[in-house]
Amino acid sequence: MVQTDFPYGYEYLGNTLRLVITPLTDKCYMTLMGALKLNMGGAPAGPAGTGKTESTKDLAKALAKYCVVFNCSDGMDYLMLGKFFKGLASAGAW
């Protein structure tokens, strides 16, 4: 994808189905892979129900990397985020 190469993560994610690759998901993958190559992240944006989360999870599956998804809300504060990141770090998923 683009001009990037990543070592395979060897994270067993089960035998699940993959997404259908469309021009939009292909563009999303190329953009996210380019960001990862530059040691940055990405946050796909758009209307609800367009497959942003599923595309991100499918890319993580293709790279064999663990993907954690959470939704932000008004009730979220810095204490909750601290616990969330502490759990990720203690599990080795950071």
Disulfide bonds with the S-S distance in Angstrom:
none
